[in-house]
Amino acid sequence: MSVQELESAVSRLAPEEFASFQTWFEEFAADAWDRQMEADARAGKLDHLISQADADFEAGRCTPL
């Protein structure tokens, strides 16, 4: 199925069906984002961010939330 076919199908949904689809898609997208972040963390792609945060904290460039 192409993106255009998906767009067409979604645009024809009844309001309650669209709401259900929207909820499902938001959860699907959030899960995909979580999986990508976990994979990036395992691969060390976020190590530089952790190092920078540690350096900022040690230098006093952080404020309490």
Secondary structure, DSSP 8 states (H G I E B T S, - for coil): --HHHHHHHHHTS-HHHHHHHHHHHHHHHHHHHHHHHHHHHHTTTTHHHHHHHHHHHHTT-----
